[in-house]
């Protein structure tokens, strides 16, 4: 029981951090979209849907079981999408779903996401696509969502809609969304130039993608510094250092 409680506490903290970062980087859309973290095989915590991301606290997160039916959830679309993915993918411990404009734009392109740079290479052979079915309010859509991610990909581009990124942890899923937004922005910027685009050598794209599954896995190094910054109140480094010195001198 203690381990289960510790996991829930840890996931709650990471989810609050993820919501703060999402708002800070402008990845949010009013109170909509959703971020979740699994706390057991059939249970997860998710965005309530009725609060601004920057105001959300750990106690505001909604507990959902993957077997709940439509009409029982505070965040209907979150329940439909996240439950379907968790039911299909036991390896997924967290999901981030956004409507970031650059991502939506690329999701509307016939060829979808293209790999042009080092950061984008982490998405090589790791993106699935799903055709828009309208607002996700019906649990009957679940099997289609589950099937879309059954191949093990960690990014789901939702045509004419947005995207979901997955990870074993909240940090991994959120960092993957950060880089997805950058990759989509780069793609759109390149298309605006109207010039011929030089593609990266495929051997190095594959190598970079392999590295991103190991020592450079999203969130492995970069999540904790972001988390520390949020928990410190998103203050400049000099303020954090002064607080650390003051704390050390008081011990």
LINSULVEN-V678016 format. One record per residue. N is the residue number from 1. PHI is phi in whole degrees, -180 to 180 (NA if undefined). PSI is psi as a letter, one per 20 degrees, with the letter a starting at -180 (* if undefined). Layout:
# LINSULVEN-V678016
n={N	N}
phi={PHI	PHI}
psi={PSI	PSI}
This chain:
# LINSULVEN-V678016
n={1	2	3	4	5	6	7	8	9	10	11	12	13	14	15	16	17	18	19	20	21	22	23	24	25	26	27	28	29	30	31	32	33	34	35	36	37	38	39	40	41	42	43	44	45	46	47	48	49	50	51	52	53	54	55	56	57	58	59	60	61	62	63	64	65	66	67	68	69	70	71	72	73	74	75	76	77	78	79	80	81	82	83	84	85	86	87	88	89	90	91	92	93	94	95	96	97	98	99	100	101	102	103	104	105	106	107	108	109	110	111	112	113	114	115	116	117	118	119	120	121	122	123	124	125	126	127	128	129	130	131	132	133	134	135	136	137	138	139	140	141	142	143	144	145	146	147	148	149	150	151	152	153	154	155	156	157	158	159	160	161	162	163	164	165	166	167	168	169	170	171	172	173	174	175	176	177	178	179	180	181	182	183	184	185	186	187	188	189	190	191	192	193	194	195	196	197	198	199	200	201	202	203	204	205	206	207	208	209	210	211	212	213	214	215	216	217	218	219	220	221	222	223	224	225	226	227	228	229	230	231	232	233	234	235	236	237	238	239	240	241	242	243	244	245	246	247	248	249	250	251}
phi={NA	-63	-64	-64	-66	-63	-64	-61	-64	-62	-66	-59	-63	-63	-68	-62	-60	-62	-66	-61	-65	-60	-67	-60	-88	73	-87	-85	-139	55	-103	-86	69	-162	-129	-137	-140	-78	-117	-160	-58	-121	-137	-146	-105	-144	-52	-68	95	-126	-141	-67	-58	-77	-101	-67	-117	-58	-73	-82	-64	-97	-87	-131	-103	-66	-93	-62	-100	-55	104	-102	-106	-74	-121	-58	-65	-62	-64	-64	-69	-70	-62	-62	-71	-63	-67	-85	-128	-69	-78	-85	-109	-160	-137	-119	-120	-138	-119	-55	-52	-64	-70	-61	-60	-68	-66	-88	-78	-58	-86	66	-73	-115	-96	-123	-145	-61	-65	-71	-64	-66	-94	-60	56	-131	-125	-110	-126	-141	-76	-61	-118	85	-61	-78	-116	-111	-63	-67	-78	-51	-58	-71	-65	-60	-65	-64	-107	-66	-78	92	-67	-103	-136	-118	-85	-100	-52	57	-142	168	-158	-125	-121	-121	-167	-69	-130	-61	-60	-64	-65	-71	-62	-63	-65	-57	-74	-65	-61	-66	-64	-69	-63	-63	-59	-67	-64	-65	-64	-65	-69	72	-95	-66	-105	-86	-83	-72	-60	-63	-64	-83	-64	-63	-64	-65	-64	-65	-61	-71	-95	-127	-67	-112	-59	-52	90	-65	-112	-91	-73	-60	-61	-67	-64	-60	-62	-65	-68	-88	87	57	-84	-60	-54	-63	-70	-63	-63	-64	-67	-63	-64	-64	-67	-63	-71	-87	-85}
psi={g	g	g	g	g	g	g	g	g	g	g	g	g	h	g	g	g	h	g	g	h	g	g	g	j	k	i	r	n	c	j	a	r	q	p	r	p	p	i	r	h	j	q	r	p	q	p	h	i	k	q	q	h	i	i	p	r	h	i	i	q	p	p	q	q	i	i	q	r	p	i	i	q	h	n	g	h	g	g	g	g	g	g	g	g	h	h	h	n	i	i	p	i	q	p	p	p	r	l	p	g	h	g	g	g	h	i	i	q	g	i	b	p	q	o	i	r	g	h	i	i	i	j	p	k	k	p	r	q	p	p	p	k	a	p	n	i	p	i	i	i	g	h	g	g	g	h	h	j	i	i	j	q	j	p	o	o	o	p	k	f	b	q	p	q	r	r	h	r	g	g	g	g	g	h	h	h	g	h	g	g	g	g	h	g	g	g	h	g	g	h	h	h	j	r	p	p	o	q	q	p	h	h	h	g	g	g	h	h	g	h	i	i	d	h	k	p	p	i	h	h	i	g	g	h	g	g	g	g	g	i	j	j	k	q	q	h	h	g	g	h	h	h	g	g	h	g	g	i	i	*}
